[in-house]
Amino acid sequence: MSDLLQKRLEEQQRAVVITEFTVPKSLCADGGPKTIGMRALTAEMELLAAKLGKHDYMRGQYNATKMAIVELGGVRVKDREDVDRFWEHASPKLRTLLLKAYDRMSSPAAEEEDGFFASETVKV
C-alpha cells in the first residue's frame, strides 16, 4: 500500500467507532486473530477503495473491506501490510464473512430504507 494511503488511513483512524466481530472457531487459522475490528469508511475512503480497484465492483469491495479492518485480535493495525497479509491467508469463507460485515455496517437497515422510500414525494 502506498505511503500516502497509509498516512491518510492513520489520520482517519484516530477517533472512530470500531465494531468487533468474533471469528468462528471453524474459520480461525493457526495463529490467526480470533476477533476482527472494523470501522465505517468516510466518503473519501470509499472513493479511494474504488480507485484502487480500478472501478471494478468486486475489487472495490475487497479494498473497502480491507480498509475497514482496523483491529486484528484486539490489537490496533499500525501497518496496512498486516491487513494485506491477513487477507491473503484468510479462507474464502472468512473473506466472505468480512465482505458481508462491511456491507451490513455500511447499508441502511430495512426500516430505514422503507421509511426513506415511503417519504417520497413528487413535485412539479
N, CA, C and O atoms as CSV, one atom per row, in Angstrom:
chain,resi,resn,atom,element,x,y,z
A,1,MET,N,N,0.851,-1.165,0.000
A,1,MET,CA,C,0.000,0.000,0.000
A,1,MET,C,C,0.901,1.233,0.000
A,1,MET,O,O,1.960,1.223,0.626
A,2,SER,N,N,0.496,2.278,-0.686
A,2,SER,CA,C,1.329,3.461,-0.808
A,2,SER,C,C,1.467,4.191,0.526
A,2,SER,O,O,0.625,4.056,1.413
A,3,ASP,N,N,2.544,4.965,0.650
A,3,ASP,CA,C,2.774,5.738,1.867
A,3,ASP,C,C,1.670,6.767,2.081
A,3,ASP,O,O,1.260,7.002,3.217
A,4,LEU,N,N,1.180,7.384,1.001
A,4,LEU,CA,C,0.112,8.376,1.102
A,4,LEU,C,C,-1.157,7.731,1.647
A,4,LEU,O,O,-1.816,8.291,2.524
A,5,LEU,N,N,-1.497,6.560,1.130
A,5,LEU,CA,C,-2.681,5.841,1.615
A,5,LEU,C,C,-2.500,5.480,3.084
A,5,LEU,O,O,-3.419,5.650,3.885
A,6,GLN,N,N,-1.331,4.988,3.436
A,6,GLN,CA,C,-1.049,4.628,4.835
A,6,GLN,C,C,-1.248,5.838,5.738
A,6,GLN,O,O,-1.865,5.726,6.797
A,7,LYS,N,N,-0.732,6.990,5.327
A,7,LYS,CA,C,-0.844,8.216,6.135
A,7,LYS,C,C,-2.305,8.650,6.273
A,7,LYS,O,O,-2.744,9.000,7.369
A,8,ARG,N,N,-3.054,8.629,5.179
A,8,ARG,CA,C,-4.466,9.021,5.224
A,8,ARG,C,C,-5.270,8.113,6.137
A,8,ARG,O,O,-6.098,8.580,6.919
A,9,LEU,N,N,-5.024,6.813,6.035
A,9,LEU,CA,C,-5.752,5.865,6.868
A,9,LEU,C,C,-5.430,6.078,8.347
A,9,LEU,O,O,-6.323,6.007,9.192
A,10,GLU,N,N,-4.159,6.338,8.664
A,10,GLU,CA,C,-3.772,6.586,10.048
A,10,GLU,C,C,-4.469,7.828,10.588
A,10,GLU,O,O,-4.943,7.826,11.724
A,11,GLU,N,N,-4.538,8.894,9.783
A,11,GLU,CA,C,-5.192,10.127,10.209
A,11,GLU,C,C,-6.678,9.892,10.463
A,11,GLU,O,O,-7.236,10.431,11.419
A,12,GLN,N,N,-7.313,9.103,9.629
A,12,GLN,CA,C,-8.752,8.903,9.721
A,12,GLN,C,C,-9.138,7.849,10.747
A,12,GLN,O,O,-10.325,7.677,11.026
A,13,GLN,N,N,-8.168,7.138,11.318
A,13,GLN,CA,C,-8.474,6.084,12.286
A,13,GLN,C,C,-8.347,6.557,13.723
A,13,GLN,O,O,-8.562,5.774,14.648
A,14,ARG,N,N,-8.006,7.805,13.930
A,14,ARG,CA,C,-7.736,8.269,15.286
A,14,ARG,C,C,-8.932,8.137,16.217
A,14,ARG,O,O,-8.806,7.535,17.283
A,15,ALA,N,N,-10.071,8.673,15.854
A,15,ALA,CA,C,-11.251,8.641,16.735
A,15,ALA,C,C,-12.431,8.066,15.964
A,15,ALA,O,O,-13.266,8.807,15.447
A,16,VAL,N,N,-12.493,6.750,15.891
A,16,VAL,CA,C,-13.570,6.103,15.144
A,16,VAL,C,C,-14.246,5.048,16.006
A,16,VAL,O,O,-13.662,4.518,16.951
A,17,VAL,N,N,-15.487,4.760,15.653
A,17,VAL,CA,C,-16.218,3.675,16.301
A,17,VAL,C,C,-15.775,2.374,15.638
A,17,VAL,O,O,-15.767,2.260,14.413
A,18,ILE,N,N,-15.412,1.408,16.452
A,18,ILE,CA,C,-14.960,0.119,15.938
A,18,ILE,C,C,-15.996,-0.947,16.298
A,18,ILE,O,O,-16.380,-1.090,17.459
A,19,THR,N,N,-16.434,-1.679,15.297
A,19,THR,CA,C,-17.344,-2.802,15.500
A,19,THR,C,C,-16.501,-4.071,15.459
A,19,THR,O,O,-15.802,-4.332,14.480
A,20,GLU,N,N,-16.574,-4.859,16.535
A,20,GLU,CA,C,-15.740,-6.055,16.629
A,20,GLU,C,C,-16.565,-7.301,16.334
A,20,GLU,O,O,-17.693,-7.451,16.804
A,21,PHE,N,N,-15.977,-8.182,15.549
A,21,PHE,CA,C,-16.602,-9.456,15.192
A,21,PHE,C,C,-15.713,-10.593,15.680
A,21,PHE,O,O,-14.488,-10.513,15.591
A,22,THR,N,N,-16.328,-11.642,16.192
A,22,THR,CA,C,-15.592,-12.829,16.621
A,22,THR,C,C,-15.546,-13.810,15.458
A,22,THR,O,O,-16.574,-14.146,14.872
A,23,VAL,N,N,-14.353,-14.260,15.137
A,23,VAL,CA,C,-14.173,-15.210,14.041
A,23,VAL,C,C,-14.628,-16.591,14.512
A,23,VAL,O,O,-14.184,-17.061,15.559
A,24,PRO,N,N,-15.514,-17.248,13.748
A,24,PRO,CA,C,-15.938,-18.605,14.137
A,24,PRO,C,C,-14.728,-19.531,14.276
A,24,PRO,O,O,-13.791,-19.456,13.481
A,25,LYS,N,N,-14.749,-20.394,15.277
A,25,LYS,CA,C,-13.620,-21.300,15.530
A,25,LYS,C,C,-13.254,-22.113,14.294
A,25,LYS,O,O,-12.081,-22.387,14.042
A,26,SER,N,N,-14.271,-22.493,13.528
A,26,SER,CA,C,-14.008,-23.307,12.337
A,26,SER,C,C,-13.246,-22.522,11.264
A,26,SER,O,O,-12.696,-23.120,10.339
A,27,LEU,N,N,-13.208,-21.199,11.378
A,27,LEU,CA,C,-12.521,-20.376,10.377
A,27,LEU,C,C,-11.243,-19.729,10.903
A,27,LEU,O,O,-10.567,-19.002,10.175
A,28,CYS,N,N,-10.914,-19.991,12.162
A,28,CYS,CA,C,-9.685,-19.432,12.741
A,28,CYS,C,C,-8.481,-20.214,12.231
A,28,CYS,O,O,-8.355,-21.416,12.467
A,29,ALA,N,N,-7.611,-19.518,11.535
A,29,ALA,CA,C,-6.375,-20.152,11.081
A,29,ALA,C,C,-5.432,-20.263,12.273
A,29,ALA,O,O,-5.565,-19.519,13.244
A,30,ASP,N,N,-4.481,-21.188,12.200
A,30,ASP,CA,C,-3.489,-21.320,13.269
A,30,ASP,C,C,-2.785,-19.983,13.463
A,30,ASP,O,O,-2.172,-19.451,12.538
A,31,GLY,N,N,-2.879,-19.453,14.667
A,31,GLY,CA,C,-2.223,-18.189,14.972
A,31,GLY,C,C,-2.952,-16.969,14.437
A,31,GLY,O,O,-2.500,-15.843,14.648
A,32,GLY,N,N,-4.073,-17.167,13.747
A,32,GLY,CA,C,-4.832,-16.054,13.204
A,32,GLY,C,C,-5.634,-15.356,14.286
A,32,GLY,O,O,-5.821,-15.906,15.371
A,33,PRO,N,N,-6.114,-14.140,14.001
A,33,PRO,CA,C,-6.871,-13.400,15.003
A,33,PRO,C,C,-8.214,-14.063,15.304
A,33,PRO,O,O,-8.859,-14.633,14.423
A,34,LYS,N,N,-8.614,-13.974,16.565
A,34,LYS,CA,C,-9.908,-14.522,16.981
A,34,LYS,C,C,-11.006,-13.470,16.887
A,34,LYS,O,O,-12.192,-13.799,16.887
A,35,THR,N,N,-10.602,-12.194,16.806
A,35,THR,CA,C,-11.555,-11.099,16.620
A,35,THR,C,C,-11.019,-10.158,15.542
A,35,THR,O,O,-9.814,-10.057,15.315
A,36,ILE,N,N,-11.956,-9.475,14.888
A,36,ILE,CA,C,-11.589,-8.503,13.859
A,36,ILE,C,C,-12.426,-7.254,14.098
A,36,ILE,O,O,-13.653,-7.320,14.170
A,37,GLY,N,N,-11.752,-6.121,14.219
A,37,GLY,CA,C,-12.426,-4.846,14.420
A,37,GLY,C,C,-12.506,-4.083,13.112
A,37,GLY,O,O,-11.519,-3.954,12.388
A,38,MET,N,N,-13.710,-3.575,12.818
A,38,MET,CA,C,-13.924,-2.846,11.565
A,38,MET,C,C,-14.563,-1.496,11.858
A,38,MET,O,O,-15.256,-1.335,12.863
A,39,ARG,N,N,-14.332,-0.537,10.986
A,39,ARG,CA,C,-14.898,0.794,11.101
A,39,ARG,C,C,-15.670,1.143,9.849
A,39,ARG,O,O,-15.478,0.530,8.799
A,40,ALA,N,N,-16.542,2.127,9.960
A,40,ALA,CA,C,-17.213,2.660,8.775
A,40,ALA,C,C,-16.200,3.538,8.039
A,40,ALA,O,O,-15.341,4.160,8.663
A,41,LEU,N,N,-16.304,3.584,6.731
A,41,LEU,CA,C,-15.389,4.400,5.938
A,41,LEU,C,C,-16.002,5.759,5.641
A,41,LEU,O,O,-17.221,5.915,5.568
A,42,THR,N,N,-15.121,6.735,5.472
A,42,THR,CA,C,-15.572,8.050,5.032
A,42,THR,C,C,-15.823,7.985,3.528
A,42,THR,O,O,-15.411,7.033,2.866
A,43,ALA,N,N,-16.496,8.993,2.998
A,43,ALA,CA,C,-16.746,9.041,1.549
A,43,ALA,C,C,-15.421,9.051,0.785
A,43,ALA,O,O,-15.298,8.411,-0.259
A,44,GLU,N,N,-14.438,9.774,1.306
A,44,GLU,CA,C,-13.127,9.830,0.652
A,44,GLU,C,C,-12.477,8.447,0.607
A,44,GLU,O,O,-11.880,8.064,-0.399
A,45,MET,N,N,-12.600,7.712,1.698
A,45,MET,CA,C,-12.019,6.373,1.750
A,45,MET,C,C,-12.727,5.432,0.783
A,45,MET,O,O,-12.080,4.603,0.144
A,46,GLU,N,N,-14.057,5.551,0.667
A,46,GLU,CA,C,-14.798,4.714,-0.282
A,46,GLU,C,C,-14.355,5.002,-1.714
A,46,GLU,O,O,-14.186,4.081,-2.514
A,47,LEU,N,N,-14.169,6.286,-2.035
A,47,LEU,CA,C,-13.692,6.637,-3.385
A,47,LEU,C,C,-12.294,6.085,-3.636
A,47,LEU,O,O,-11.998,5.590,-4.723
A,48,LEU,N,N,-11.446,6.175,-2.633
A,48,LEU,CA,C,-10.095,5.645,-2.759
A,48,LEU,C,C,-10.124,4.135,-2.995
A,48,LEU,O,O,-9.361,3.618,-3.811
A,49,ALA,N,N,-10.997,3.433,-2.288
A,49,ALA,CA,C,-11.133,1.977,-2.480
A,49,ALA,C,C,-11.570,1.674,-3.911
A,49,ALA,O,O,-11.069,0.737,-4.532
A,50,ALA,N,N,-12.505,2.470,-4.431
A,50,ALA,CA,C,-12.970,2.267,-5.818
A,50,ALA,C,C,-11.841,2.534,-6.803
A,50,ALA,O,O,-11.673,1.795,-7.773
A,51,LYS,N,N,-11.064,3.591,-6.557
A,51,LYS,CA,C,-9.941,3.908,-7.450
A,51,LYS,C,C,-8.884,2.810,-7.420
A,51,LYS,O,O,-8.359,2.413,-8.460
A,52,LEU,N,N,-8.574,2.320,-6.211
A,52,LEU,CA,C,-7.590,1.238,-6.097
A,52,LEU,C,C,-8.076,-0.024,-6.792
A,52,LEU,O,O,-7.274,-0.815,-7.290
A,53,GLY,N,N,-9.384,-0.210,-6.825
A,53,GLY,CA,C,-9.979,-1.365,-7.505
A,53,GLY,C,C,-10.195,-1.118,-8.983
A,53,GLY,O,O,-10.812,-1.932,-9.669
A,54,LYS,N,N,-9.686,0.008,-9.478
A,54,LYS,CA,C,-9.817,0.386,-10.895
A,54,LYS,C,C,-11.278,0.358,-11.328
A,54,LYS,O,O,-11.608,-0.010,-12.455
A,55,HIS,N,N,-12.142,0.759,-10.395
A,55,HIS,CA,C,-13.588,0.877,-10.606
A,55,HIS,C,C,-14.265,-0.452,-10.969
A,55,HIS,O,O,-15.364,-0.467,-11.522
A,56,ASP,N,N,-13.590,-1.565,-10.650
A,56,ASP,CA,C,-14.207,-2.887,-10.747
A,56,ASP,C,C,-14.928,-3.111,-9.422
A,56,ASP,O,O,-14.324,-2.977,-8.357
A,57,TYR,N,N,-16.214,-3.451,-9.479
A,57,TYR,CA,C,-17.028,-3.530,-8.259
A,57,TYR,C,C,-16.431,-4.474,-7.214
A,57,TYR,O,O,-16.288,-4.086,-6.055
A,58,MET,N,N,-16.085,-5.689,-7.595
A,58,MET,CA,C,-15.596,-6.673,-6.617
A,58,MET,C,C,-14.264,-6.232,-6.018
A,58,MET,O,O,-14.057,-6.348,-4.810
A,59,ARG,N,N,-13.371,-5.733,-6.846
A,59,ARG,CA,C,-12.086,-5.251,-6.327
A,59,ARG,C,C,-12.303,-4.070,-5.383
A,59,ARG,O,O,-11.638,-3.957,-4.354
A,60,GLY,N,N,-13.229,-3.206,-5.737
A,60,GLY,CA,C,-13.541,-2.060,-4.877
A,60,GLY,C,C,-14.063,-2.507,-3.527
A,60,GLY,O,O,-13.683,-1.950,-2.496
A,61,GLN,N,N,-14.935,-3.516,-3.523
A,61,GLN,CA,C,-15.474,-4.040,-2.266
A,61,GLN,C,C,-14.377,-4.698,-1.431
A,61,GLN,O,O,-14.332,-4.527,-0.213
A,62,TYR,N,N,-13.502,-5.444,-2.085
A,62,TYR,CA,C,-12.367,-6.046,-1.368
A,62,TYR,C,C,-11.546,-4.945,-0.711
A,62,TYR,O,O,-11.219,-5.028,0.472
A,63,ASN,N,N,-11.214,-3.909,-1.487
A,63,ASN,CA,C,-10.392,-2.819,-0.947
A,63,ASN,C,C,-11.100,-2.085,0.181
A,63,ASN,O,O,-10.482,-1.763,1.195
A,64,ALA,N,N,-12.390,-1.819,0.014
A,64,ALA,CA,C,-13.139,-1.123,1.061
A,64,ALA,C,C,-13.166,-1.969,2.341
A,64,ALA,O,O,-12.982,-1.443,3.439
A,65,THR,N,N,-13.393,-3.257,2.197
A,65,THR,CA,C,-13.435,-4.142,3.359
A,65,THR,C,C,-12.085,-4.176,4.049
A,65,THR,O,O,-12.012,-4.093,5.276
A,66,LYS,N,N,-11.021,-4.296,3.280
A,66,LYS,CA,C,-9.682,-4.308,3.868
A,66,LYS,C,C,-9.374,-2.979,4.550
A,66,LYS,O,O,-8.748,-2.964,5.610
A,67,MET,N,N,-9.801,-1.868,3.963
A,67,MET,CA,C,-9.580,-0.552,4.573
A,67,MET,C,C,-10.373,-0.413,5.865
A,67,MET,O,O,-9.954,0.303,6.774
A,68,ALA,N,N,-11.515,-1.090,5.957
A,68,ALA,CA,C,-12.357,-1.000,7.147
A,68,ALA,C,C,-11.772,-1.782,8.327
A,68,ALA,O,O,-12.130,-1.519,9.475
A,69,ILE,N,N,-10.886,-2.731,8.063
A,69,ILE,CA,C,-10.281,-3.532,9.135
A,69,ILE,C,C,-9.247,-2.681,9.861
A,69,ILE,O,O,-8.246,-2.265,9.278
A,70,VAL,N,N,-9.505,-2.429,11.144
A,70,VAL,CA,C,-8.601,-1.590,11.934
A,70,VAL,C,C,-8.022,-2.310,13.149
A,70,VAL,O,O,-7.106,-1.801,13.795
A,71,GLU,N,N,-8.555,-3.492,13.462
A,71,GLU,CA,C,-8.018,-4.289,14.565
A,71,GLU,C,C,-7.986,-5.757,14.173
A,71,GLU,O,O,-8.911,-6.271,13.545
A,72,LEU,N,N,-6.918,-6.410,14.550
A,72,LEU,CA,C,-6.782,-7.857,14.367
A,72,LEU,C,C,-6.431,-8.443,15.721
A,72,LEU,O,O,-5.387,-8.130,16.294
A,73,GLY,N,N,-7.311,-9.298,16.229
A,73,GLY,CA,C,-7.068,-9.892,17.541
A,73,GLY,C,C,-7.073,-8.870,18.665
A,73,GLY,O,O,-6.364,-9.041,19.656
A,74,GLY,N,N,-7.858,-7.811,18.526
A,74,GLY,CA,C,-7.948,-6.784,19.562
A,74,GLY,C,C,-6.814,-5.780,19.560
A,74,GLY,O,O,-6.769,-4.889,20.408
A,75,VAL,N,N,-5.896,-5.915,18.610
A,75,VAL,CA,C,-4.748,-5.008,18.518
A,75,VAL,C,C,-4.934,-4.089,17.322
A,75,VAL,O,O,-5.217,-4.544,16.214
A,76,ARG,N,N,-4.773,-2.800,17.554
A,76,ARG,CA,C,-4.935,-1.805,16.501
A,76,ARG,C,C,-3.901,-2.042,15.398
A,76,ARG,O,O,-2.720,-2.242,15.684
A,77,VAL,N,N,-4.344,-2.019,14.143
A,77,VAL,CA,C,-3.467,-2.219,12.992
A,77,VAL,C,C,-2.642,-0.949,12.787
A,77,VAL,O,O,-3.198,0.138,12.629
A,78,LYS,N,N,-1.337,-1.087,12.791
A,78,LYS,CA,C,-0.469,0.066,12.581
A,78,LYS,C,C,0.090,0.090,11.161
A,78,LYS,O,O,0.400,1.152,10.623
A,79,ASP,N,N,0.212,-1.078,10.570
A,79,ASP,CA,C,0.780,-1.198,9.231
A,79,ASP,C,C,-0.238,-1.912,8.345
A,79,ASP,O,O,-0.604,-3.054,8.620
A,80,ARG,N,N,-0.691,-1.255,7.295
A,80,ARG,CA,C,-1.699,-1.831,6.406
A,80,ARG,C,C,-1.213,-3.126,5.766
A,80,ARG,O,O,-2.024,-3.941,5.326
A,81,GLU,N,N,0.083,-3.321,5.709
A,81,GLU,CA,C,0.627,-4.577,5.172
A,81,GLU,C,C,0.174,-5.764,6.025
A,81,GLU,O,O,0.023,-6.875,5.516
A,82,ASP,N,N,-0.043,-5.524,7.334
A,82,ASP,CA,C,-0.534,-6.598,8.202
A,82,ASP,C,C,-1.917,-7.057,7.754
A,82,ASP,O,O,-2.217,-8.250,7.775
A,83,VAL,N,N,-2.759,-6.108,7.349
A,83,VAL,CA,C,-4.097,-6.447,6.859
A,83,VAL,C,C,-3.977,-7.214,5.545
A,83,VAL,O,O,-4.689,-8.195,5.329
A,84,ASP,N,N,-3.076,-6.767,4.667
A,84,ASP,CA,C,-2.877,-7.463,3.392
A,84,ASP,C,C,-2.440,-8.907,3.623
A,84,ASP,O,O,-2.936,-9.817,2.959
A,85,ARG,N,N,-1.516,-9.124,4.560
A,85,ARG,CA,C,-1.046,-10.491,4.854
A,85,ARG,C,C,-2.185,-11.323,5.453
A,85,ARG,O,O,-2.379,-12.480,5.080
A,86,PHE,N,N,-2.932,-10.726,6.380
A,86,PHE,CA,C,-4.069,-11.429,6.967
A,86,PHE,C,C,-5.055,-11.828,5.871
A,86,PHE,O,O,-5.514,-12.969,5.831
A,87,TRP,N,N,-5.380,-10.889,4.986
A,87,TRP,CA,C,-6.360,-11.127,3.923
A,87,TRP,C,C,-5.914,-12.272,3.015
A,87,TRP,O,O,-6.724,-13.112,2.624
A,88,GLU,N,N,-4.636,-12.302,2.684
A,88,GLU,CA,C,-4.109,-13.350,1.805
A,88,GLU,C,C,-4.182,-14.728,2.464
A,88,GLU,O,O,-4.344,-15.735,1.774
A,89,HIS,N,N,-4.063,-14.782,3.789
A,89,HIS,CA,C,-4.090,-16.062,4.488
A,89,HIS,C,C,-5.484,-16.453,4.976
A,89,HIS,O,O,-5.693,-17.591,5.395
A,90,ALA,N,N,-6.430,-15.529,4.926
A,90,ALA,CA,C,-7.798,-15.833,5.363
A,90,ALA,C,C,-8.457,-16.776,4.359
A,90,ALA,O,O,-8.186,-16.719,3.159
A,91,SER,N,N,-9.313,-17.629,4.866
A,91,SER,CA,C,-10.021,-18.562,3.986
A,91,SER,C,C,-11.074,-17.804,3.172
A,91,SER,O,O,-11.484,-16.708,3.554
A,92,PRO,N,N,-11.510,-18.386,2.053
A,92,PRO,CA,C,-12.578,-17.746,1.280
A,92,PRO,C,C,-13.835,-17.496,2.122
A,92,PRO,O,O,-14.508,-16.480,1.949
A,93,LYS,N,N,-14.146,-18.420,3.030
A,93,LYS,CA,C,-15.334,-18.241,3.882
A,93,LYS,C,C,-15.175,-17.039,4.808
A,93,LYS,O,O,-16.116,-16.267,4.991
A,94,LEU,N,N,-13.991,-16.878,5.389
A,94,LEU,CA,C,-13.771,-15.740,6.283
A,94,LEU,C,C,-13.787,-14.430,5.495
A,94,LEU,O,O,-14.359,-13.443,5.956
A,95,ARG,N,N,-13.171,-14.409,4.320
A,95,ARG,CA,C,-13.213,-13.190,3.494
A,95,ARG,C,C,-14.661,-12.841,3.139
A,95,ARG,O,O,-15.032,-11.667,3.135
A,96,THR,N,N,-15.479,-13.856,2.841
A,96,THR,CA,C,-16.886,-13.611,2.526
A,96,THR,C,C,-17.613,-13.027,3.732
A,96,THR,O,O,-18.403,-12.095,3.586
A,97,LEU,N,N,-17.351,-13.569,4.924
A,97,LEU,CA,C,-17.969,-13.017,6.133
A,97,LEU,C,C,-17.571,-11.556,6.334
A,97,LEU,O,O,-18.400,-10.733,6.721
A,98,LEU,N,N,-16.319,-11.238,6.074
A,98,LEU,CA,C,-15.853,-9.856,6.253
A,98,LEU,C,C,-16.484,-8.926,5.225
A,98,LEU,O,O,-16.833,-7.791,5.551
A,99,LEU,N,N,-16.634,-9.389,3.996
A,99,LEU,CA,C,-17.328,-8.588,2.980
A,99,LEU,C,C,-18.774,-8.326,3.417
A,99,LEU,O,O,-19.278,-7.212,3.272
A,100,LYS,N,N,-19.437,-9.358,3.951
A,100,LYS,CA,C,-20.814,-9.207,4.421
A,100,LYS,C,C,-20.875,-8.266,5.625
A,100,LYS,O,O,-21.811,-7.476,5.749
A,101,ALA,N,N,-19.884,-8.349,6.505
A,101,ALA,CA,C,-19.847,-7.467,7.675
A,101,ALA,C,C,-19.712,-6.011,7.234
A,101,ALA,O,O,-20.404,-5.135,7.753
A,102,TYR,N,N,-18.824,-5.756,6.277
A,102,TYR,CA,C,-18.665,-4.388,5.785
A,102,TYR,C,C,-19.961,-3.904,5.135
A,102,TYR,O,O,-20.379,-2.764,5.339
A,103,ASP,N,N,-20.587,-4.774,4.357
A,103,ASP,CA,C,-21.846,-4.406,3.699
A,103,ASP,C,C,-22.922,-4.104,4.744
A,103,ASP,O,O,-23.652,-3.121,4.615
A,104,ARG,N,N,-23.023,-4.934,5.765
A,104,ARG,CA,C,-24.026,-4.728,6.811
A,104,ARG,C,C,-23.773,-3.410,7.554
A,104,ARG,O,O,-24.710,-2.675,7.866
A,105,MET,N,N,-22.506,-3.122,7.833
A,105,MET,CA,C,-22.162,-1.895,8.556
A,105,MET,C,C,-22.466,-0.638,7.747
A,105,MET,O,O,-22.799,0.402,8.315
A,106,SER,N,N,-22.353,-0.732,6.435
A,106,SER,CA,C,-22.472,0.468,5.604
A,106,SER,C,C,-23.794,0.565,4.846
A,106,SER,O,O,-23.971,1.458,4.018
A,107,SER,N,N,-24.711,-0.340,5.124
A,107,SER,CA,C,-26.023,-0.317,4.457
A,107,SER,C,C,-27.112,0.048,5.457
A,107,SER,O,O,-27.012,-0.284,6.638
A,108,PRO,N,N,-28.158,0.735,4.982
A,108,PRO,CA,C,-29.255,1.063,5.887
A,108,PRO,C,C,-30.041,-0.193,6.271
A,108,PRO,O,O,-30.123,-1.157,5.510
A,109,ALA,N,N,-30.615,-0.148,7.474
A,109,ALA,CA,C,-31.496,-1.230,7.913
A,109,ALA,C,C,-32.770,-1.181,7.076
A,109,ALA,O,O,-33.082,-0.154,6.474
A,110,ALA,N,N,-33.494,-2.276,7.040
A,110,ALA,CA,C,-34.718,-2.359,6.235
A,110,ALA,C,C,-35.715,-1.267,6.628
A,110,ALA,O,O,-36.359,-0.670,5.764
A,111,GLU,N,N,-35.842,-1.005,7.942
A,111,GLU,CA,C,-36.779,0.029,8.395
A,111,GLU,C,C,-36.361,1.412,7.892
A,111,GLU,O,O,-37.205,2.217,7.499
A,112,GLU,N,N,-35.052,1.680,7.908
A,112,GLU,CA,C,-34.551,2.971,7.420
A,112,GLU,C,C,-34.837,3.119,5.930
A,112,GLU,O,O,-35.270,4.173,5.466
A,113,GLU,N,N,-34.591,2.061,5.208
A,113,GLU,CA,C,-34.838,2.083,3.761
A,113,GLU,C,C,-36.332,2.252,3.474
A,113,GLU,O,O,-36.718,3.054,2.624
A,114,ASP,N,N,-37.165,1.495,4.183
A,114,ASP,CA,C,-38.613,1.593,3.979
A,114,ASP,C,C,-39.109,3.003,4.295
A,114,ASP,O,O,-39.886,3.571,3.527
A,115,GLY,N,N,-38.668,3.569,5.412
A,115,GLY,CA,C,-39.080,4.913,5.790
A,115,GLY,C,C,-38.640,5.959,4.800
A,115,GLY,O,O,-39.382,6.895,4.501
A,116,PHE,N,N,-37.435,5.805,4.290
A,116,PHE,CA,C,-36.901,6.755,3.312
A,116,PHE,C,C,-37.749,6.743,2.045
A,116,PHE,O,O,-38.157,7.795,1.553
A,117,PHE,N,N,-38.011,5.547,1.520
A,117,PHE,CA,C,-38.780,5.466,0.271
A,117,PHE,C,C,-40.262,5.772,0.483
A,117,PHE,O,O,-40.935,6.229,-0.442
A,118,ALA,N,N,-40.771,5.530,1.672
A,118,ALA,CA,C,-42.169,5.874,1.962
A,118,ALA,C,C,-42.363,7.390,2.004
A,118,ALA,O,O,-43.474,7.888,1.823
A,119,SER,N,N,-41.274,8.114,2.243
A,119,SER,CA,C,-41.371,9.576,2.333
A,119,SER,C,C,-41.318,10.256,0.971
A,119,SER,O,O,-41.390,11.482,0.886
A,120,GLU,N,N,-41.195,9.477,-0.081
A,120,GLU,CA,C,-41.045,10.028,-1.424
A,120,GLU,C,C,-42.245,10.898,-1.816
A,120,GLU,O,O,-43.400,10.508,-1.646
A,121,THR,N,N,-41.941,12.062,-2.334
A,121,THR,CA,C,-42.978,12.943,-2.897
A,121,THR,C,C,-42.499,13.398,-4.271
A,121,THR,O,O,-41.298,13.461,-4.536
A,122,VAL,N,N,-43.442,13.709,-5.124
A,122,VAL,CA,C,-43.108,14.180,-6.468
A,122,VAL,C,C,-43.641,15.591,-6.594
A,122,VAL,O,O,-44.802,15.861,-6.286
A,123,LYS,N,N,-42.780,16.490,-7.049
A,123,LYS,CA,C,-43.170,17.898,-7.199
A,123,LYS,C,C,-42.998,18.307,-8.652
A,123,LYS,O,O,-42.100,17.840,-9.354
A,124,VAL,N,N,-43.882,19.187,-9.077
A,124,VAL,CA,C,-43.799,19.715,-10.441
A,124,VAL,C,C,-43.641,21.211,-10.360
A,124,VAL,O,O,-43.549,21.879,-11.390
